[in-house]
Amino acid sequence: MSNWYLKLVGGFAAAIGRLDRYTPEHLQWLSSGYVCQSCSQTLMNGWGVADVRCYGANGERVSVAMIRLKGRVFECPRCNHRWEFRR
């Protein structure tokens, strides 16, 4: 996927995310086109799904289907940089 498309989609997601209490770091990640702030890698797979690990409040991995309900922390699979998803 092209970077301009990911920035467009991510910018739209960030605009909606402001209403959903996303953290500033998560909004920046979305707006950047899903680029990790630590290693500068684009975290998107070929199917258009964010290539990140997500963890809940208890520290256990959360499936993609449950991120909105249980997700608290995202992690880059390449450099292990973590950021909070929501306040």
Secondary structure by P-SEA (a helix, b strand, c coil): ccaaaaaaaaaaaaaaaaaacccaaaaaaaaacccccccccccccccccccbbbbcccccccccccccccccbbbcccccbbbbccc
